Amino acid sequence: MTTAAAVAAPAASRARTGGPKDDGPQLFEHIMGWVLVVVFAMLVTRAGLF
């Protein structure tokens, strides 16, 4: 077995750790993203930076 084959073998057997094809709570993540934007905008305006 070559070094390249020894390194590539464990990579093929790894479990997926996430990515764009994973199904998940997309609506919840979208809403929480907008909540984060609004909270950040409130902090910026309260601090007088804008």
Gaussian input, Z-matrix of N, CA and C with variables (Angstrom, degrees):
# hf/3-21g

backbone

0 1
 N
 C     1     B1
 C     2     B2     1     A1
 N     3     B3     2     A2     1     D1
 C     4     B4     3     A3     2     D2
 C     5     B5     4     A4     3     D3
 N     6     B6     5     A5     4     D4
 C     7     B7     6     A6     5     D5
 C     8     B8     7     A7     6     D6
 N     9     B9     8     A8     7     D7
 C    10    B10     9     A9     8     D8
 C    11    B11    10    A10     9     D9
 N    12    B12    11    A11    10    D10
 C    13    B13    12    A12    11    D11
 C    14    B14    13    A13    12    D12
 N    15    B15    14    A14    13    D13
 C    16    B16    15    A15    14    D14
 C    17    B17    16    A16    15    D15
 N    18    B18    17    A17    16    D16
 C    19    B19    18    A18    17    D17
 C    20    B20    19    A19    18    D18
 N    21    B21    20    A20    19    D19
 C    22    B22    21    A21    20    D20
 C    23    B23    22    A22    21    D21
 N    24    B24    23    A23    22    D22
 C    25    B25    24    A24    23    D23
 C    26    B26    25    A25    24    D24
 N    27    B27    26    A26    25    D25
 C    28    B28    27    A27    26    D26
 C    29    B29    28    A28    27    D27
 N    30    B30    29    A29    28    D28
 C    31    B31    30    A30    29    D29
 C    32    B32    31    A31    30    D30
 N    33    B33    32    A32    31    D31
 C    34    B34    33    A33    32    D32
 C    35    B35    34    A34    33    D33
 N    36    B36    35    A35    34    D34
 C    37    B37    36    A36    35    D35
 C    38    B38    37    A37    36    D36
 N    39    B39    38    A38    37    D37
 C    40    B40    39    A39    38    D38
 C    41    B41    40    A40    39    D39
 N    42    B42    41    A41    40    D40
 C    43    B43    42    A42    41    D41
 C    44    B44    43    A43    42    D42
 N    45    B45    44    A44    43    D43
 C    46    B46    45    A45    44    D44
 C    47    B47    46    A46    45    D45
 N    48    B48    47    A47    46    D46
 C    49    B49    48    A48    47    D47
 C    50    B50    49    A49    48    D48
 N    51    B51    50    A50    49    D49
 C    52    B52    51    A51    50    D50
 C    53    B53    52    A52    51    D51
 N    54    B54    53    A53    52    D52
 C    55    B55    54    A54    53    D53
 C    56    B56    55    A55    54    D54
 N    57    B57    56    A56    55    D55
 C    58    B58    57    A57    56    D56
 C    59    B59    58    A58    57    D57
 N    60    B60    59    A59    58    D58
 C    61    B61    60    A60    59    D59
 C    62    B62    61    A61    60    D60
 N    63    B63    62    A62    61    D61
 C    64    B64    63    A63    62    D62
 C    65    B65    64    A64    63    D63
 N    66    B66    65    A65    64    D64
 C    67    B67    66    A66    65    D65
 C    68    B68    67    A67    66    D66
 N    69    B69    68    A68    67    D67
 C    70    B70    69    A69    68    D68
 C    71    B71    70    A70    69    D69
 N    72    B72    71    A71    70    D70
 C    73    B73    72    A72    71    D71
 C    74    B74    73    A73    72    D72
 N    75    B75    74    A74    73    D73
 C    76    B76    75    A75    74    D74
 C    77    B77    76    A76    75    D75
 N    78    B78    77    A77    76    D76
 C    79    B79    78    A78    77    D77
 C    80    B80    79    A79    78    D78
 N    81    B81    80    A80    79    D79
 C    82    B82    81    A81    80    D80
 C    83    B83    82    A82    81    D81
 N    84    B84    83    A83    82    D82
 C    85    B85    84    A84    83    D83
 C    86    B86    85    A85    84    D84
 N    87    B87    86    A86    85    D85
 C    88    B88    87    A87    86    D86
 C    89    B89    88    A88    87    D87
 N    90    B90    89    A89    88    D88
 C    91    B91    90    A90    89    D89
 C    92    B92    91    A91    90    D90
 N    93    B93    92    A92    91    D91
 C    94    B94    93    A93    92    D92
 C    95    B95    94    A94    93    D93
 N    96    B96    95    A95    94    D94
 C    97    B97    96    A96    95    D95
 C    98    B98    97    A97    96    D96
 N    99    B99    98    A98    97    D97
 C   100   B100    99    A99    98    D98
 C   101   B101   100   A100    99    D99
 N   102   B102   101   A101   100   D100
 C   103   B103   102   A102   101   D101
 C   104   B104   103   A103   102   D102
 N   105   B105   104   A104   103   D103
 C   106   B106   105   A105   104   D104
 C   107   B107   106   A106   105   D105
 N   108   B108   107   A107   106   D106
 C   109   B109   108   A108   107   D107
 C   110   B110   109   A109   108   D108
 N   111   B111   110   A110   109   D109
 C   112   B112   111   A111   110   D110
 C   113   B113   112   A112   111   D111
 N   114   B114   113   A113   112   D112
 C   115   B115   114   A114   113   D113
 C   116   B116   115   A115   114   D114
 N   117   B117   116   A116   115   D115
 C   118   B118   117   A117   116   D116
 C   119   B119   118   A118   117   D117
 N   120   B120   119   A119   118   D118
 C   121   B121   120   A120   119   D119
 C   122   B122   121   A121   120   D120
 N   123   B123   122   A122   121   D121
 C   124   B124   123   A123   122   D122
 C   125   B125   124   A124   123   D123
 N   126   B126   125   A125   124   D124
 C   127   B127   126   A126   125   D125
 C   128   B128   127   A127   126   D126
 N   129   B129   128   A128   127   D127
 C   130   B130   129   A129   128   D128
 C   131   B131   130   A130   129   D129
 N   132   B132   131   A131   130   D130
 C   133   B133   132   A132   131   D131
 C   134   B134   133   A133   132   D132
 N   135   B135   134   A134   133   D133
 C   136   B136   135   A135   134   D134
 C   137   B137   136   A136   135   D135
 N   138   B138   137   A137   136   D136
 C   139   B139   138   A138   137   D137
 C   140   B140   139   A139   138   D138
 N   141   B141   140   A140   139   D139
 C   142   B142   141   A141   140   D140
 C   143   B143   142   A142   141   D141
 N   144   B144   143   A143   142   D142
 C   145   B145   144   A144   143   D143
 C   146   B146   145   A145   144   D144
 N   147   B147   146   A146   145   D145
 C   148   B148   147   A147   146   D146
 C   149   B149   148   A148   147   D147

   B1=1.4521
   B2=1.5306
   B3=1.3154
   B4=1.4513
   B5=1.5192
   B6=1.2902
   B7=1.4637
   B8=1.5253
   B9=1.3337
   B10=1.4610
   B11=1.5215
   B12=1.3182
   B13=1.4629
   B14=1.5183
   B15=1.3305
   B16=1.4660
   B17=1.5153
   B18=1.3249
   B19=1.4623
   B20=1.5251
   B21=1.3207
   B22=1.4619
   B23=1.5187
   B24=1.3330
   B25=1.4590
   B26=1.5299
   B27=1.3431
   B28=1.4672
   B29=1.5235
   B30=1.3235
   B31=1.4585
   B32=1.5234
   B33=1.3322
   B34=1.4622
   B35=1.5232
   B36=1.3248
   B37=1.4590
   B38=1.5236
   B39=1.3071
   B40=1.4616
   B41=1.5250
   B42=1.3059
   B43=1.4584
   B44=1.5253
   B45=1.3094
   B46=1.4572
   B47=1.5205
   B48=1.3060
   B49=1.4631
   B50=1.5172
   B51=1.2896
   B52=1.4516
   B53=1.5112
   B54=1.2907
   B55=1.4475
   B56=1.5111
   B57=1.3084
   B58=1.4617
   B59=1.5212
   B60=1.3269
   B61=1.4588
   B62=1.5191
   B63=1.3242
   B64=1.4605
   B65=1.5206
   B66=1.3181
   B67=1.4554
   B68=1.5159
   B69=1.2935
   B70=1.4572
   B71=1.5062
   B72=1.3067
   B73=1.4668
   B74=1.5288
   B75=1.3131
   B76=1.4583
   B77=1.5296
   B78=1.3265
   B79=1.4619
   B80=1.5203
   B81=1.3235
   B82=1.4599
   B83=1.5246
   B84=1.3277
   B85=1.4562
   B86=1.5226
   B87=1.3123
   B88=1.4555
   B89=1.5299
   B90=1.3160
   B91=1.4666
   B92=1.5219
   B93=1.3314
   B94=1.4639
   B95=1.5269
   B96=1.3048
   B97=1.4612
   B98=1.5112
   B99=1.3290
   B100=1.4581
   B101=1.5242
   B102=1.3286
   B103=1.4674
   B104=1.5271
   B105=1.3168
   B106=1.4602
   B107=1.5280
   B108=1.3078
   B109=1.4680
   B110=1.5219
   B111=1.3259
   B112=1.4673
   B113=1.5303
   B114=1.3236
   B115=1.4674
   B116=1.5252
   B117=1.3099
   B118=1.4619
   B119=1.5289
   B120=1.3332
   B121=1.4694
   B122=1.5300
   B123=1.3194
   B124=1.4786
   B125=1.5284
   B126=1.3331
   B127=1.4586
   B128=1.5205
   B129=1.3139
   B130=1.4606
   B131=1.5213
   B132=1.3302
   B133=1.4673
   B134=1.5287
   B135=1.3440
   B136=1.4748
   B137=1.5172
   B138=1.3316
   B139=1.4643
   B140=1.5251
   B141=1.3175
   B142=1.4619
   B143=1.5064
   B144=1.3242
   B145=1.4583
   B146=1.5159
   B147=1.3183
   B148=1.4540
   B149=1.5045
   A1=108.21
   A2=115.89
   A3=119.32
   A4=110.48
   A5=115.58
   A6=120.32
   A7=110.84
   A8=116.57
   A9=120.10
   A10=111.36
   A11=117.21
   A12=120.53
   A13=110.89
   A14=116.78
   A15=120.36
   A16=111.06
   A17=117.47
   A18=121.22
   A19=110.50
   A20=118.14
   A21=121.86
   A22=112.37
   A23=118.56
   A24=121.10
   A25=113.04
   A26=120.89
   A27=119.33
   A28=112.67
   A29=117.77
   A30=120.33
   A31=111.28
   A32=116.77
   A33=119.99
   A34=111.73
   A35=117.59
   A36=119.86
   A37=113.19
   A38=118.52
   A39=121.57
   A40=111.01
   A41=114.97
   A42=120.24
   A43=109.09
   A44=115.33
   A45=119.44
   A46=109.47
   A47=116.45
   A48=120.55
   A49=112.48
   A50=117.52
   A51=119.95
   A52=110.71
   A53=115.54
   A54=119.96
   A55=110.47
   A56=116.38
   A57=119.91
   A58=114.62
   A59=119.34
   A60=119.79
   A61=113.14
   A62=117.66
   A63=120.13
   A64=110.48
   A65=115.88
   A66=120.22
   A67=108.34
   A68=116.00
   A69=119.15
   A70=110.29
   A71=116.12
   A72=120.51
   A73=111.24
   A74=116.56
   A75=120.74
   A76=112.09
   A77=117.96
   A78=120.52
   A79=109.94
   A80=117.24
   A81=121.25
   A82=110.97
   A83=117.29
   A84=120.83
   A85=111.02
   A86=117.52
   A87=121.75
   A88=110.51
   A89=115.84
   A90=120.37
   A91=110.57
   A92=116.95
   A93=119.99
   A94=111.39
   A95=117.77
   A96=120.70
   A97=111.51
   A98=116.64
   A99=120.07
   A100=111.74
   A101=116.74
   A102=119.59
   A103=109.60
   A104=117.10
   A105=121.12
   A106=111.07
   A107=117.46
   A108=121.21
   A109=110.29
   A110=117.33
   A111=120.94
   A112=110.58
   A113=117.26
   A114=120.39
   A115=110.34
   A116=117.47
   A117=120.51
   A118=110.96
   A119=116.99
   A120=120.08
   A121=110.52
   A122=117.39
   A123=119.89
   A124=109.97
   A125=117.61
   A126=120.11
   A127=111.71
   A128=116.82
   A129=120.81
   A130=110.98
   A131=116.58
   A132=119.12
   A133=111.83
   A134=116.97
   A135=119.70
   A136=111.49
   A137=117.29
   A138=121.46
   A139=111.11
   A140=117.96
   A141=121.70
   A142=113.39
   A143=117.30
   A144=120.36
   A145=112.82
   A146=116.88
   A147=120.10
   A148=110.30
   D1=132.05
   D2=179.58
   D3=-83.22
   D4=167.86
   D5=-179.96
   D6=-63.44
   D7=-41.03
   D8=179.88
   D9=-63.28
   D10=-39.91
   D11=179.37
   D12=-69.27
   D13=-36.16
   D14=179.33
   D15=-67.46
   D16=-33.94
   D17=179.39
   D18=-77.48
   D19=-36.98
   D20=-176.31
   D21=-75.39
   D22=-28.48
   D23=-176.85
   D24=-61.37
   D25=-48.15
   D26=178.59
   D27=-65.66
   D28=-30.55
   D29=-178.82
   D30=-65.34
   D31=-33.93
   D32=-178.60
   D33=-73.07
   D34=-24.99
   D35=-177.12
   D36=-95.32
   D37=1.74
   D38=-178.99
   D39=-71.80
   D40=150.00
   D41=175.76
   D42=-79.47
   D43=152.85
   D44=177.03
   D45=-66.78
   D46=141.19
   D47=-179.23
   D48=-113.35
   D49=10.09
   D50=178.82
   D51=130.15
   D52=175.52
   D53=178.84
   D54=143.66
   D55=-179.79
   D56=-174.04
   D57=-67.36
   D58=-18.50
   D59=-177.82
   D60=-91.20
   D61=-3.60
   D62=178.70
   D63=-72.94
   D64=138.02
   D65=175.39
   D66=-85.96
   D67=143.02
   D68=-179.53
   D69=-166.94
   D70=-173.20
   D71=-179.54
   D72=-75.35
   D73=77.46
   D74=-174.03
   D75=-66.49
   D76=-38.52
   D77=179.66
   D78=-65.11
   D79=-43.53
   D80=179.23
   D81=-61.40
   D82=-43.72
   D83=179.42
   D84=-65.10
   D85=-37.31
   D86=178.71
   D87=-64.89
   D88=-45.78
   D89=-179.97
   D90=-64.92
   D91=-43.32
   D92=-179.74
   D93=-66.33
   D94=-30.95
   D95=175.35
   D96=-64.56
   D97=-42.98
   D98=178.35
   D99=-69.30
   D100=-35.00
   D101=175.70
   D102=-61.92
   D103=-41.82
   D104=177.71
   D105=-61.69
   D106=-41.44
   D107=178.75
   D108=-63.05
   D109=-44.06
   D110=-178.60
   D111=-66.27
   D112=-43.44
   D113=179.13
   D114=-63.06
   D115=-42.37
   D116=177.58
   D117=-62.32
   D118=-41.70
   D119=178.85
   D120=-64.36
   D121=-38.84
   D122=178.52
   D123=-64.82
   D124=-42.60
   D125=179.25
   D126=-63.50
   D127=-40.40
   D128=-179.98
   D129=-64.92
   D130=-43.52
   D131=-179.00
   D132=-71.39
   D133=-35.99
   D134=177.93
   D135=-67.48
   D136=-30.94
   D137=179.68
   D138=-80.53
   D139=-8.04
   D140=178.74
   D141=77.33
   D142=22.47
   D143=-179.80
   D144=-85.73
   D145=-8.21
   D146=-179.78
   D147=-139.20

